[in-house]
Amino acid sequence: MNIYSFPAVAAFVINVTIAFVVFFGNPKSAVNRWISAFVLSFALWNISEIFILASGNSEGATLAAQILYRIIFIIPAIYLLSAYHFPRKVSAVADSTLFYFAVFLVPVTFLIFSFPHFHIELVQLSGSSVIYFYRIVIRQDFQSITLLATYFAYLLWGSVVMIKKLTELKTTTQKRRARLFLYGGLIYLFFSVLLFIVERFAQTTLYFYTSSTILSFVVSGFFAAAVLSGRMFESPRAIRGGIAYSIASSIVLAVYFLSVQAVTEGLLNYLKISSYAANALFVFVLVLLIRPLELRIRRTLDNLMSQDLNQYRRNMVTFSRMISNYLPAEEFFRRVETFLLRQFHIQNVLIFIRNSDSNKPRFTEWKNRSGSLDLSDDCYLVQYLRRVKRGIEFYDIERKYIGEEVCSLLESKGVRLLFPLFSTDELIGVFAISVRRSGQEFTTDMIDALTIFTNEVATAYQRNLTVETMRRKEQEEFRVRHLALLGQLTAGVAHEIRNPLNVMSASAQTLLKKELSKEEQNELKRFIVDESDRLNKILTDFLSLSRLRTPKNEDVALGDVFERVRTAILSTAGEIDVHISNNAASGTLWTDRDLIYQLLLNLGVNAVEAIKERCKSDRDFSCSSGRVSFSVLSHEEGLDISISDNGIGISEEDREKVFEPFYTTKETGTGLGLSISHNIAEALGAQIRVVPGKGETIFRVRFENTKDYA
C-alpha cells in the first residue's frame, strides 16, 4: 500500500460501517436494505480504488478497474430504487418486481454491449512506475454516450422522485429524511458532473485522482453526518459509536501509512530486525491505541452533534425542578406553555386537559380561548393516543378517522406533534405542538426529549391534582370542624346565658307577684344586678375570643408588665402570695404591650381561681398557703414565660381540653378565659401549653427564636 490509498481506505471504512449499521438496525425493513446497499456500493468503489493503487502491477490494476467500471454505472440504479423506498413507499411502482428488473437491465445491457472495450484506462500516478490510477475515457461513440446518459438520467430520475415525495409526505420526520436523501443525491450528481468535466479537461492524472477522492469523501461524509445525527435513522447512539470507531480506525491507518514504513526501515537497518516482525509489532501498538482514540472522537462528536440537545435537556431538568412544587392548574400550564414556546421556538402549543366533572368527560383546552376545541373522551384521536401511549406526528393518523372539525383546528394551528399525558394508565391530557418559528423541523432526539419532558409534566400535574384533592378534603374537614365548633360555641353561649337569664326572670317575677319586704326586694334586685354583670362578662369574653386585634410590636420591659399584672391580681387574690421571680424582673421583649399584659393577666387570674377552688374542696389547704409565681427562662430555642400555681390542678385527661371554648371545671367560670389566652398567644407568635400535676400546675408561653430578649 501507499499514501495515495489512504483517502480510499478511510472512505471505505466509514461507508462499510454506515452500511452495516443501517442494515442491522432493522434487517427486515426494505428501506434499511436499499439504503445500506446504496452506501455499500460506494464502499465497493473505494475498495476497487484501493486495489488499483496498491496492486503494484498492471494486471491486478486492470482487473480492479474493470470491476470499478461496472460499479460506477450500477450505483445510479441503486440510488433510483432507494429513492422509491425511502423514507417510505408512496407509489405502487415500487412493489413491482418487473420494475426492479427493468431498472437494472438497462445499465447491465449497455455494459454487456461495451465488452470487452471498456472505456477506462490505467495511468501511472505522479510519475511512479508501480502506482496506477484509473481514468474514465469519454468518447464520441454509442457506448460512452448511452452509459453516460443512463448514469445521469437515473440520478436525475431519483432526485425527481424525492422532490415529488416531499409534496406527498406529511410527517415532519419523513419529510426531513426525504430531504436529506435528496441533498445527498444532488451532491453525488454535482460531484459526478465535476468529475467528468475534470476528466475531460484535466492535463494530469493527479487532478482526476483529487476529484475522485473529493467525491468519495463528500458523499461518505454527508451520509455519515446524516446518519450520525439521527436524522435519517433511529438509534443514533449506536450508530455514533460505530462511526466513531471507523474514524478512529481510519486515523490509525493514516498513522500507519505515514510512519510505519520509515520506522520499520530504520529498525531493519539499525537493529537488524525483520521488517515483518517490526510491522507486526507496530500494528499491534496502533490497534491498542484505537479504543481510547475512538472514545475521544465519540465524545467530540457527541459535543458537536448534541450541543443544542444537551442545552435543551439541562433547561428541562431546571424547569422540572421548578414545577416540582405545587402550583395551581392555571399557573402550572401557563409556565409549561411559556417554557415550550421559548425553549423550542414553537409557534403554538395547545394543552388539552381531561375534565371529569361533567356527565360526559372531555378534554378541554386549559385557556378556554375563543374558538378553542373540546375533544370528547371517546373520539378517535384520544383513543389512538391511549393505544400507542407515546408521542406521534399528527399526519401519521388518517385524517378521515379524526373528524373534520378537529383536523381543521389542529391544521390551522400548524400542529405537527401530539404527546399524551399519562398518569399510570389513565390519559389525563394531550399536548399539541406546532411547527417551529425558525422553520426547522424537530429531530428525533428533540422528539425523544419532548417525550421525557411531557412525562415529567404529567407526573407533576398528577401530583398537583393529589395536593388539590387533599387540600379540598382538608378544607371540607375544616369546614365541618368549624361548623361543629360554631355549634359548640352557640350551645355554650346559650347555656351560659340561659342560667343568668333564668335567675333574672325568676327574681323579676317574684318581685312582680309577691309582696316582699324591702330587705327581700333588695336581695332580689341584687340577684338581677349580679346576673346582669355575669351576663355582660360572658358576652365580653365571647367577643374577645372571636375578635382579636393585630399586634403592634415594640420593646416592652417585662418587669413593668409583671408588676402591673401583680397589682391587678392582688385586688382579688386576698391571702394568696403572688410572686415575681428575679429573672422576670428585668429584660425587654419585642411584642405587643397590651396583648402580653392581657395574656399574663388571664393566666394569673386563672391561677388565683384554681387556688381558691382548692381552698373550697381541700380542707387541709388554706388560701394563705396559695402561691402564684411568674418566671422567665431564656435558652437556645427562645424564651419561656411560666405561670405556676399550687391550686386545684388539672388532670392528664383534661390537659388537651383546657383551651377549648366553654370548657371549665369551676362553678362560676365561663370557660372562655384560657381560649382567649390561647388566641392571644398565637397572635403574638407564641405557643402556650400546660404542664399538669398534683399540687402544681404550670402554664408555659414560649416565644421561639427570639433574639430581642435581653
C-alpha positions as CSV (number, residue, x, y, z in Angstrom):
1,M,0.0,0.0,0.0
2,N,1.0,3.6,-0.4
3,I,0.0,7.0,0.8
4,Y,-2.4,7.6,-2.2
5,S,-4.5,4.7,-0.9
6,F,-5.3,6.4,2.4
7,P,-8.4,8.5,1.3
8,A,-10.0,5.4,-0.3
9,V,-9.2,3.3,2.8
10,A,-10.8,5.9,5.2
11,A,-13.8,6.3,2.9
12,F,-14.2,2.5,2.7
13,V,-14.1,2.1,6.4
14,I,-16.7,4.8,7.0
15,N,-19.0,3.5,4.2
16,V,-18.9,-0.1,5.3
17,T,-19.6,1.0,8.9
18,I,-22.6,3.0,7.8
19,A,-23.9,0.3,5.5
20,F,-23.8,-2.4,8.2
21,V,-25.1,-0.3,11.0
22,V,-28.1,0.8,8.9
23,F,-28.8,-2.7,7.7
24,F,-28.6,-4.4,11.1
25,G,-30.7,-1.6,12.6
26,N,-33.7,-3.2,11.0
27,P,-32.8,-6.0,8.5
28,K,-36.5,-6.7,7.8
29,S,-37.0,-3.1,6.5
30,A,-36.8,-2.7,2.7
31,V,-35.8,1.0,3.4
32,N,-32.8,-0.1,5.5
33,R,-31.8,-2.7,3.0
34,W,-31.8,-0.4,0.0
35,I,-30.0,2.5,1.8
36,S,-27.3,0.1,3.1
37,A,-26.9,-1.3,-0.5
38,F,-26.5,2.2,-1.8
39,V,-23.8,3.1,0.7
40,L,-22.2,-0.3,0.4
41,S,-21.8,0.3,-3.4
42,F,-19.6,3.3,-2.6
43,A,-17.6,1.1,-0.3
44,L,-17.0,-1.3,-3.3
45,W,-16.0,1.8,-5.3
46,N,-13.5,2.6,-2.6
47,I,-12.1,-1.0,-2.3
48,S,-11.6,-1.1,-6.1
49,E,-9.6,2.1,-6.0
50,I,-7.5,0.6,-3.2
51,F,-6.7,-2.4,-5.3
52,I,-5.8,-0.3,-8.3
53,L,-3.5,1.9,-6.2
54,A,-1.9,-0.9,-4.2
55,S,-1.7,-3.7,-6.9
56,G,1.9,-2.7,-8.0
57,N,1.4,-4.3,-11.5
58,S,-0.8,-3.5,-14.5
59,E,-2.6,-6.9,-14.5
60,G,-4.1,-6.5,-11.0
61,A,-4.9,-2.8,-11.5
62,T,-6.7,-3.7,-14.8
63,L,-8.9,-6.3,-13.1
64,A,-9.8,-3.8,-10.3
65,A,-10.5,-1.1,-12.9
66,Q,-12.9,-3.5,-14.8
67,I,-14.8,-4.1,-11.6
68,L,-14.8,-0.4,-10.7
69,Y,-16.2,0.5,-14.2
70,R,-19.2,-1.7,-13.6
71,I,-19.8,-0.4,-10.1
72,I,-19.8,3.2,-11.2
73,F,-22.6,2.7,-13.7
74,I,-24.7,0.4,-11.5
75,I,-24.7,2.9,-8.5
76,P,-27.3,5.2,-10.1
77,A,-29.8,2.3,-10.5
78,I,-29.4,1.5,-6.7
79,Y,-29.9,5.2,-5.9
80,L,-33.1,5.3,-8.1
81,L,-34.7,2.2,-6.3
82,S,-33.6,3.6,-2.9
83,A,-35.4,6.8,-3.8
84,Y,-38.6,4.9,-4.4
85,H,-38.4,3.2,-1.0
86,F,-37.0,6.0,1.2
87,P,-38.4,7.0,3.7
88,R,-41.5,5.1,2.7
89,K,-43.1,3.8,-0.5
90,V,-45.8,6.1,-1.9
91,S,-46.0,4.6,-5.4
92,A,-47.3,1.2,-6.5
93,V,-44.4,1.0,-8.9
94,A,-42.1,0.2,-6.0
95,D,-44.0,-3.0,-5.4
96,S,-43.3,-4.4,-8.9
97,T,-40.5,-6.9,-9.3
98,L,-40.6,-6.3,-13.0
99,F,-39.8,-2.6,-12.3
100,Y,-36.7,-3.6,-10.3
101,F,-35.6,-5.9,-13.2
102,A,-36.1,-3.2,-15.8
103,V,-34.1,-0.6,-13.8
104,F,-31.0,-2.9,-13.6
105,L,-31.5,-4.3,-17.0
106,V,-30.7,-1.0,-18.9
107,P,-27.2,-0.3,-17.5
108,V,-26.3,-4.0,-17.4
109,T,-27.3,-4.3,-21.1
110,F,-25.1,-1.4,-22.1
111,L,-22.2,-2.7,-20.0
112,I,-22.5,-6.1,-21.8
113,F,-22.5,-4.4,-25.2
114,S,-19.4,-2.5,-24.3
115,F,-17.5,-5.7,-23.6
116,P,-14.5,-6.0,-24.0
117,H,-13.8,-2.4,-24.9
118,F,-14.5,-0.7,-21.6
119,H,-13.8,3.0,-21.7
120,I,-11.4,3.0,-18.7
121,E,-7.7,3.1,-18.8
122,L,-4.8,2.9,-16.3
123,V,-2.3,5.7,-16.0
124,Q,0.8,6.0,-13.8
125,L,0.3,8.3,-10.8
126,S,2.9,11.0,-10.2
127,G,5.5,9.5,-12.4
128,S,5.7,6.3,-10.5
129,S,6.1,3.1,-12.4
130,V,4.4,0.9,-9.8
131,I,1.4,3.1,-8.7
132,Y,-1.5,3.1,-11.1
133,F,-4.8,5.0,-11.1
134,Y,-7.7,5.0,-13.5
135,R,-9.4,7.4,-15.9
136,I,-12.8,7.0,-17.4
137,V,-12.5,7.8,-21.1
138,I,-15.3,9.7,-22.7
139,R,-15.5,9.2,-26.4
140,Q,-18.0,10.2,-29.1
141,D,-19.4,6.7,-29.6
142,F,-22.6,4.9,-28.8
143,Q,-21.2,3.0,-25.8
144,S,-19.9,6.1,-24.0
145,I,-23.0,8.2,-24.7
146,T,-25.5,5.6,-23.7
147,L,-23.8,4.7,-20.5
148,L,-23.2,8.3,-19.5
149,A,-26.8,9.2,-20.4
150,T,-28.1,6.3,-18.3
151,Y,-25.9,7.3,-15.4
152,F,-27.1,10.9,-15.2
153,A,-30.7,10.0,-16.2
154,Y,-31.0,7.7,-13.3
155,L,-29.5,10.2,-10.9
156,L,-32.0,12.9,-12.1
157,W,-34.9,10.4,-12.1
158,G,-34.2,9.5,-8.4
159,S,-33.9,13.2,-7.5
160,V,-37.3,14.0,-9.2
161,V,-38.9,11.1,-7.3
162,M,-37.6,12.5,-4.0
163,I,-38.8,16.0,-4.9
164,K,-42.3,14.7,-5.7
165,K,-42.3,12.7,-2.4
166,L,-41.7,15.9,-0.5
167,T,-45.1,17.2,-1.6
168,E,-46.8,13.9,-0.7
169,L,-45.2,13.1,2.7
170,K,-47.0,14.6,5.7
171,T,-44.9,13.8,8.8
172,T,-42.0,16.1,9.6
173,T,-39.7,13.1,10.3
174,Q,-40.4,11.6,6.8
175,K,-40.0,15.0,5.1
176,R,-36.7,15.6,6.9
177,R,-35.4,12.2,5.9
178,A,-36.5,12.6,2.3
179,R,-35.0,16.0,2.1
180,L,-31.6,14.7,3.5
181,F,-31.6,11.8,1.0
182,L,-32.4,14.3,-1.8
183,Y,-29.5,16.5,-0.8
184,G,-27.2,13.5,-0.7
185,G,-28.3,12.6,-4.3
186,L,-27.8,16.1,-5.5
187,I,-24.3,16.3,-4.0
188,Y,-23.5,13.0,-5.7
189,L,-24.9,14.3,-9.0
190,F,-23.0,17.6,-8.7
191,F,-19.6,16.0,-8.0
192,S,-20.2,13.4,-10.7
193,V,-20.6,16.1,-13.2
194,L,-17.5,17.8,-11.8
195,L,-15.6,14.5,-12.0
196,F,-16.4,14.0,-15.7
197,I,-15.6,17.6,-16.5
198,V,-12.2,17.2,-14.8
199,E,-11.6,14.0,-16.8
200,R,-12.4,15.8,-20.0
201,F,-10.1,18.8,-19.4
202,A,-7.5,17.8,-16.8
203,Q,-4.0,17.8,-18.0
204,T,-2.6,15.4,-15.4
205,T,-3.9,12.3,-13.7
206,L,-3.4,13.9,-10.3
207,Y,-6.3,16.2,-11.0
208,F,-8.6,13.3,-11.7
209,Y,-7.3,11.5,-8.6
210,T,-8.1,14.5,-6.5
211,S,-11.6,14.9,-7.9
212,S,-12.4,11.2,-7.4
213,T,-11.1,11.5,-3.8
214,I,-13.2,14.5,-3.1
215,L,-16.3,12.8,-4.5
216,S,-15.7,9.8,-2.2
217,F,-15.2,11.9,0.9
218,V,-18.0,14.3,0.3
219,V,-20.6,11.6,-0.3
220,S,-19.3,9.5,2.6
221,G,-19.1,12.4,4.9
222,F,-22.6,13.7,4.1
223,F,-24.3,10.3,4.7
224,A,-22.2,9.7,7.8
225,A,-23.3,13.1,9.2
226,A,-26.9,12.5,8.3
227,V,-27.0,9.0,9.9
228,L,-24.8,10.1,12.8
229,S,-27.1,12.9,13.8
230,G,-30.1,10.6,13.9
231,R,-31.8,12.5,11.1
232,M,-32.1,9.5,8.7
233,F,-32.5,6.6,11.0
234,E,-33.2,5.7,14.7
235,S,-30.7,4.7,17.3
236,P,-28.2,7.4,16.7
237,R,-26.2,6.5,19.8
238,A,-25.3,3.0,18.4
239,I,-24.5,4.4,15.0
240,R,-22.4,7.2,16.5
241,G,-20.3,4.6,18.3
242,G,-19.7,2.6,15.1
243,I,-18.8,5.6,13.1
244,A,-16.5,6.9,15.8
245,Y,-14.7,3.6,15.8
246,S,-14.4,3.8,12.0
247,I,-13.0,7.3,12.1
248,A,-10.5,6.1,14.8
249,S,-9.5,3.2,12.6
250,S,-9.0,5.5,9.7
251,I,-6.8,7.8,11.7
252,V,-4.7,4.8,12.9
253,L,-4.4,3.6,9.3
254,A,-3.2,7.1,8.3
255,V,-0.6,7.0,11.0
256,Y,0.5,3.5,9.8
257,F,0.8,4.6,6.2
258,L,2.7,7.7,7.1
259,S,5.1,6.4,9.6
260,V,5.3,2.6,9.7
261,Q,7.5,2.3,6.6
262,A,10.0,4.7,7.8
263,V,10.1,3.2,11.3
264,T,10.4,-0.4,10.1
265,E,13.2,0.5,7.7
266,G,15.1,2.3,10.5
267,L,14.7,-0.7,12.8
268,L,15.8,-3.0,10.0
269,N,18.9,-1.1,9.2
270,Y,19.9,-0.2,12.8
271,L,18.8,-3.3,14.9
272,K,18.8,-5.8,12.1
273,I,15.2,-6.8,12.9
274,S,12.9,-8.4,10.3
275,S,10.6,-5.9,8.6
276,Y,7.7,-8.3,9.1
277,A,8.3,-8.5,12.8
278,A,8.6,-4.7,13.1
279,N,5.4,-4.3,11.1
280,A,3.5,-6.7,13.3
281,L,4.7,-5.0,16.5
282,F,3.9,-1.6,15.2
283,V,0.4,-2.6,14.0
284,F,-0.2,-4.2,17.4
285,V,0.6,-1.0,19.2
286,L,-1.6,1.0,16.9
287,V,-4.5,-1.3,17.4
288,L,-4.2,-0.8,21.2
289,L,-4.5,3.0,20.5
290,I,-7.7,2.6,18.6
291,R,-10.0,2.2,21.6
292,P,-9.0,5.4,23.6
293,L,-8.9,7.3,20.4
294,E,-12.4,6.1,19.4
295,L,-13.7,7.2,22.9
296,R,-12.2,10.6,22.4
297,I,-13.7,11.0,19.0
298,R,-17.1,9.8,20.2
299,R,-17.1,12.4,23.0
300,T,-16.1,15.1,20.5
301,L,-18.9,14.0,18.1
302,D,-21.3,14.0,21.0
303,N,-20.4,17.5,21.9
304,L,-20.6,18.7,18.3
305,M,-23.8,16.9,17.2
306,S,-25.7,17.2,20.5
307,Q,-24.7,20.6,21.7
308,D,-28.2,22.1,21.3
309,L,-29.9,18.9,22.6
310,N,-27.8,18.9,25.8
311,Q,-28.7,22.5,26.4
312,Y,-32.4,21.6,26.0
313,R,-32.0,18.8,28.4
314,R,-30.3,21.0,31.0
315,N,-33.1,23.6,30.7
316,M,-35.7,20.8,31.0
317,V,-34.1,19.5,34.2
318,T,-34.1,23.0,35.7
319,F,-37.7,23.6,34.7
320,S,-38.8,20.1,36.1
321,R,-37.3,21.1,39.4
322,M,-39.2,24.4,39.3
323,I,-42.6,22.7,38.7
324,S,-41.9,20.1,41.4
325,N,-43.6,22.3,43.9
326,Y,-47.3,22.7,43.9
327,L,-48.8,25.3,41.5
328,P,-52.5,26.0,40.7
329,A,-53.5,24.4,37.4
330,E,-53.7,27.7,35.5
331,E,-50.3,28.9,36.7
332,F,-48.8,25.4,36.1
333,F,-49.9,25.2,32.5
334,R,-49.1,28.8,31.8
335,R,-45.5,28.1,32.8
336,V,-45.3,24.9,30.8
337,E,-46.7,26.7,27.7
338,T,-44.3,29.6,28.1
339,F,-41.3,27.2,28.5
340,L,-42.1,25.2,25.4
341,L,-42.7,28.4,23.3
342,R,-39.4,29.9,24.3
343,Q,-37.2,26.8,24.5
344,F,-38.1,25.3,21.2
345,H,-39.3,28.5,19.4
346,I,-42.7,26.9,18.7
347,Q,-45.5,28.9,17.1
348,N,-48.4,27.3,19.1
349,V,-48.9,25.0,22.0
350,L,-52.3,23.6,22.7
351,I,-52.8,21.8,26.0
352,F,-56.0,19.7,26.4
353,I,-56.8,18.6,30.0
354,R,-59.3,15.9,30.9
355,N,-62.4,17.3,32.7
356,S,-64.2,14.6,34.6
357,D,-66.7,16.9,36.3
358,S,-69.3,16.8,33.6
359,N,-71.6,13.8,32.8
360,K,-69.5,13.1,29.7
361,P,-65.8,13.5,30.3
362,R,-64.0,15.7,27.7
363,F,-60.5,17.1,27.0
364,T,-60.7,20.9,27.2
365,E,-58.1,23.4,26.3
366,W,-56.8,24.9,29.5
367,K,-57.1,28.5,28.4
368,N,-60.7,28.2,27.2
369,R,-60.0,30.7,24.5
370,S,-62.5,31.7,21.9
371,G,-62.5,29.2,19.1
372,S,-60.9,26.5,21.3
373,L,-62.0,22.9,20.8
374,D,-63.0,20.2,23.2
375,L,-62.1,16.6,22.5
376,S,-64.6,14.0,23.5
377,D,-63.3,11.2,25.7
378,D,-64.3,8.6,23.1
379,C,-63.1,10.4,19.9
380,Y,-60.7,8.5,17.6
381,L,-57.7,10.8,18.3
382,V,-57.9,10.3,22.1
383,Q,-58.4,6.5,21.7
384,Y,-55.4,6.4,19.3
385,L,-53.2,8.1,21.8
386,R,-54.4,5.8,24.6
387,R,-53.4,2.9,22.4
388,V,-49.9,4.0,21.3
389,K,-49.0,5.7,24.6
390,R,-46.2,7.8,23.0
391,G,-45.6,10.9,21.1
392,I,-46.8,10.8,17.5
393,E,-46.8,13.0,14.4
394,F,-50.2,14.4,13.6
395,Y,-50.0,13.3,10.0
396,D,-49.3,9.7,10.9
397,I,-53.1,9.5,11.7
398,E,-55.5,9.1,8.8
399,R,-57.5,12.4,8.5
400,K,-60.8,10.6,7.8
401,Y,-60.8,9.0,11.2
402,I,-60.1,12.1,13.2
403,G,-63.0,14.3,12.2
404,E,-63.2,17.5,10.1
405,E,-63.6,19.9,13.0
406,V,-60.6,18.5,14.9
407,C,-58.4,18.4,11.8
408,S,-59.3,22.0,10.8
409,L,-58.4,23.3,14.2
410,L,-55.1,21.4,14.5
411,E,-54.1,22.3,11.0
412,S,-54.9,25.9,11.5
413,K,-52.5,26.0,14.4
414,G,-49.8,24.2,12.4
415,V,-49.8,21.2,14.8
416,R,-47.2,18.6,13.9
417,L,-46.7,16.6,17.1
418,L,-49.1,15.1,19.7
419,F,-47.9,13.9,23.1
420,P,-50.2,12.1,25.6
421,L,-50.0,12.8,29.3
422,F,-50.5,9.6,31.3
423,S,-50.9,9.1,35.0
424,T,-50.3,5.3,35.4
425,D,-52.6,4.0,32.7
426,E,-55.1,6.9,32.6
427,L,-54.9,9.6,29.9
428,I,-55.2,12.9,31.7
429,G,-54.1,15.3,28.9
430,V,-52.8,15.9,25.4
431,F,-50.1,18.3,24.2
432,A,-50.4,19.5,20.6
433,I,-47.2,21.2,19.4
434,S,-46.9,23.2,16.2
435,V,-44.0,23.8,13.8
436,R,-41.1,25.9,14.9
437,R,-40.9,29.6,14.1
438,S,-37.5,29.2,12.5
439,G,-39.0,26.7,10.1
440,Q,-36.6,24.0,11.3
441,E,-38.1,20.6,11.9
442,F,-38.0,18.5,15.1
443,T,-35.2,16.0,15.2
444,T,-35.6,12.5,16.6
445,D,-33.6,13.5,19.6
446,M,-35.8,16.5,20.2
447,I,-38.9,14.4,20.0
448,D,-37.4,12.0,22.5
449,A,-36.6,14.8,24.8
450,L,-40.1,16.2,24.5
451,T,-41.5,12.8,25.3
452,I,-39.5,12.7,28.5
453,F,-40.5,16.2,29.3
454,T,-44.2,15.6,28.8
455,N,-43.9,12.5,31.1
456,E,-42.4,14.9,33.8
457,V,-45.2,17.3,33.2
458,A,-47.8,14.5,33.6
459,T,-46.2,13.4,36.9
460,A,-46.0,17.0,38.2
461,Y,-49.6,17.7,37.2
462,Q,-50.9,14.4,38.8
463,R,-49.0,15.4,42.0
464,N,-50.8,18.8,41.9
465,L,-54.1,17.1,41.5
466,T,-53.4,14.9,44.5
467,V,-52.4,18.0,46.5
468,E,-55.6,19.8,45.4
469,T,-57.7,16.8,46.4
470,M,-56.0,16.7,49.8
471,R,-56.5,20.5,50.3
472,R,-60.2,20.3,49.3
473,K,-60.6,17.4,51.8
474,E,-58.8,19.4,54.5
475,Q,-60.9,22.4,53.7
476,E,-64.1,20.3,53.9
477,E,-62.9,18.8,57.2
478,F,-62.0,22.2,58.5
479,R,-65.5,23.5,57.5
480,V,-67.1,20.6,59.3
481,R,-65.0,21.2,62.3
482,H,-65.7,24.9,62.1
483,L,-69.4,24.3,62.0
484,A,-69.1,21.8,64.9
485,L,-67.1,24.3,66.9
486,L,-69.6,27.0,66.0
487,G,-72.4,24.8,67.2
488,Q,-70.5,24.1,70.4
489,L,-69.9,27.8,70.9
490,T,-73.5,28.6,70.2
491,A,-74.6,25.8,72.6
492,G,-72.1,27.1,75.2
493,V,-73.2,30.7,74.9
494,A,-76.8,29.7,75.0
495,H,-76.2,27.6,78.1
496,E,-74.2,30.3,79.9
497,I,-76.7,33.0,79.0
498,R,-79.7,30.9,80.0
499,N,-78.6,30.5,83.6
500,P,-78.4,34.2,84.5
501,L,-81.5,34.9,82.4
502,N,-83.4,32.3,84.4
503,V,-82.2,33.8,87.7
504,M,-83.1,37.3,86.5
505,S,-86.5,36.2,85.2
506,A,-87.4,34.4,88.4
507,S,-86.3,37.3,90.5
508,A,-88.3,39.8,88.4
509,Q,-91.4,37.5,88.5
510,T,-91.1,37.2,92.3
511,L,-90.9,41.0,92.6
512,L,-94.0,41.4,90.5
513,K,-96.2,38.7,92.0
514,K,-95.4,38.8,95.7
515,E,-95.5,41.3,98.4
516,L,-92.0,41.2,99.8
517,S,-90.2,43.1,102.5
518,K,-87.8,45.7,101.5
519,E,-85.0,43.6,102.5
520,E,-86.2,40.7,100.3
521,Q,-86.8,43.1,97.4
522,N,-83.2,44.5,97.7
523,E,-81.8,40.9,97.7
524,L,-83.8,40.0,94.5
525,K,-82.6,43.2,92.9
526,R,-79.0,42.4,93.8
527,F,-79.6,39.0,92.1
528,I,-80.7,40.7,89.0
529,V,-77.7,43.1,89.0
530,D,-75.2,40.3,89.7
531,E,-76.6,38.1,87.0
532,S,-76.6,41.1,84.6
533,D,-72.9,41.6,85.4
534,R,-72.3,37.9,84.9
535,L,-74.1,38.0,81.5
536,N,-72.1,41.1,80.5
537,K,-68.9,39.3,81.4
538,I,-69.9,36.2,79.3
539,L,-70.6,38.4,76.2
540,T,-67.4,40.4,76.8
541,D,-65.3,37.2,76.9
542,F,-67.1,35.8,73.9
543,L,-66.4,39.0,71.8
544,S,-62.7,38.9,73.0
545,L,-62.5,35.3,71.8
546,S,-63.9,36.0,68.3
547,R,-62.4,39.4,67.6
548,L,-58.7,39.9,68.4
549,R,-56.8,42.9,67.0
550,T,-53.5,42.8,65.1
551,P,-50.5,43.1,67.4
552,K,-48.4,46.3,67.5
553,N,-45.0,45.3,68.5
554,E,-42.5,47.4,70.4
555,D,-39.7,47.0,73.0
556,V,-41.6,46.0,76.2
557,A,-39.9,45.9,79.6
558,L,-41.2,42.7,81.1
559,G,-40.5,43.8,84.7
560,D,-43.1,46.6,84.3
561,V,-45.7,44.2,82.8
562,F,-45.2,41.7,85.6
563,E,-45.6,44.4,88.2
564,R,-48.7,45.7,86.6
565,V,-50.2,42.2,86.4
566,R,-49.3,41.6,90.1
567,T,-51.0,44.8,91.2
568,A,-54.2,43.8,89.2
569,I,-54.2,40.3,90.7
570,L,-53.6,41.4,94.3
571,S,-57.0,43.1,94.5
572,T,-58.8,39.7,94.2
573,A,-56.0,37.4,95.5
574,G,-56.6,38.0,99.2
575,E,-54.2,35.9,101.2
576,I,-52.7,34.3,98.1
577,D,-49.0,35.1,97.5
578,V,-48.2,36.5,94.1
579,H,-44.5,36.2,93.4
580,I,-42.4,37.6,90.6
581,S,-39.0,35.8,90.3
582,N,-35.8,37.8,90.0
583,N,-35.2,36.6,86.4
584,A,-38.5,38.1,85.3
585,A,-37.9,41.5,86.9
586,S,-35.7,42.7,84.1
587,G,-35.2,42.3,80.3
588,T,-37.2,43.5,77.3
589,L,-39.1,41.7,74.6
590,W,-40.2,42.8,71.1
591,T,-44.0,42.2,71.4
592,D,-47.4,44.0,71.9
593,R,-47.6,45.6,75.3
594,D,-51.3,45.4,75.9
595,L,-51.7,41.9,74.5
596,I,-48.9,40.4,76.6
597,Y,-50.4,42.1,79.6
598,Q,-53.8,40.6,78.9
599,L,-52.3,37.2,78.3
600,L,-50.4,37.2,81.6
601,L,-53.3,38.7,83.5
602,N,-55.7,36.0,82.2
603,L,-53.3,33.2,83.2
604,G,-52.6,34.9,86.6
605,V,-56.4,35.3,87.3
606,N,-56.9,31.6,86.2
607,A,-54.1,30.6,88.7
608,V,-55.7,32.5,91.6
609,E,-59.1,31.0,90.8
610,A,-57.6,27.5,90.8
611,I,-56.1,28.1,94.2
612,K,-59.5,29.4,95.5
613,E,-61.2,26.2,94.1
614,R,-58.7,24.1,96.1
615,C,-59.4,26.1,99.2
616,K,-63.1,25.1,98.9
617,S,-62.5,21.4,98.1
618,D,-59.4,20.7,100.2
619,R,-59.9,21.1,104.0
620,D,-56.2,20.6,104.6
621,F,-55.3,23.5,102.3
622,S,-55.8,27.2,103.1
623,C,-55.6,30.2,100.8
624,S,-52.7,31.6,102.8
625,S,-50.7,28.6,101.6
626,G,-51.5,29.5,97.9
627,R,-48.8,30.8,95.7
628,V,-48.8,32.1,92.1
629,S,-45.3,32.5,90.6
630,F,-44.2,34.3,87.4
631,S,-40.7,33.4,86.0
632,V,-38.7,33.8,82.7
633,L,-36.2,31.4,81.2
634,S,-34.1,32.3,78.2
635,H,-32.5,29.4,76.2
636,E,-31.3,28.4,72.7
637,E,-34.8,27.7,71.4
638,G,-36.2,31.0,72.5
639,L,-37.9,32.4,75.6
640,D,-40.2,30.8,78.1
641,I,-42.6,32.7,80.4
642,S,-44.0,30.3,83.1
643,I,-47.0,30.9,85.4
644,S,-47.3,28.3,88.1
645,D,-49.7,27.8,90.9
646,N,-50.5,25.2,93.6
647,G,-54.2,25.2,93.1
648,I,-56.7,22.5,92.4
649,G,-54.7,21.2,89.4
650,I,-55.5,19.7,86.0
651,S,-55.8,16.0,85.3
652,E,-53.9,14.4,82.5
653,E,-57.2,13.6,80.8
654,D,-58.2,17.3,80.8
655,R,-54.9,18.5,79.5
656,E,-56.0,18.7,75.8
657,K,-59.4,20.3,76.6
658,V,-58.4,23.3,78.8
659,F,-58.1,25.6,75.8
660,E,-61.4,24.6,74.2
661,P,-64.1,27.3,74.5
662,F,-66.6,26.9,77.4
663,Y,-64.6,24.0,79.0
664,T,-64.3,24.7,82.7
665,T,-64.2,22.9,86.0
666,K,-65.1,26.0,88.0
667,E,-68.6,26.6,89.4
668,T,-68.8,30.2,88.2
669,G,-66.3,30.1,85.2
670,T,-67.4,30.8,81.6
671,G,-64.7,28.5,80.1
672,L,-63.5,31.3,77.8
673,G,-60.5,32.6,79.7
674,L,-58.0,30.0,78.5
675,S,-59.4,30.0,75.0
676,I,-58.8,33.8,74.8
677,S,-55.3,33.3,76.2
678,H,-54.6,30.7,73.6
679,N,-55.7,33.0,70.8
680,I,-53.6,35.9,72.2
681,A,-50.5,33.7,72.3
682,E,-51.0,32.7,68.7
683,A,-51.4,36.3,67.7
684,L,-48.1,37.1,69.4
685,G,-46.4,34.3,67.5
686,A,-46.0,32.2,70.7
687,Q,-47.0,28.8,71.8
688,I,-48.8,28.0,75.1
689,R,-49.0,24.7,76.7
690,V,-49.9,23.3,80.2
691,V,-47.9,21.0,82.4
692,P,-50.5,19.4,84.7
693,G,-49.7,17.9,88.0
694,K,-50.9,17.3,91.5
695,G,-50.1,20.2,93.8
696,E,-48.6,22.4,91.0
697,T,-49.8,23.4,87.5
698,I,-47.6,25.3,85.1
699,F,-48.7,27.3,82.0
700,R,-45.7,27.9,79.8
701,V,-45.7,30.5,77.0
702,R,-42.8,30.0,74.5
703,F,-41.5,32.7,72.2
704,E,-39.4,30.8,69.7
705,N,-36.2,32.0,68.0
706,T,-36.4,35.4,69.6
707,K,-33.2,37.5,69.8
708,D,-34.8,40.5,71.3
709,Y,-34.9,39.5,75.0
710,A,-32.1,41.0,77.0
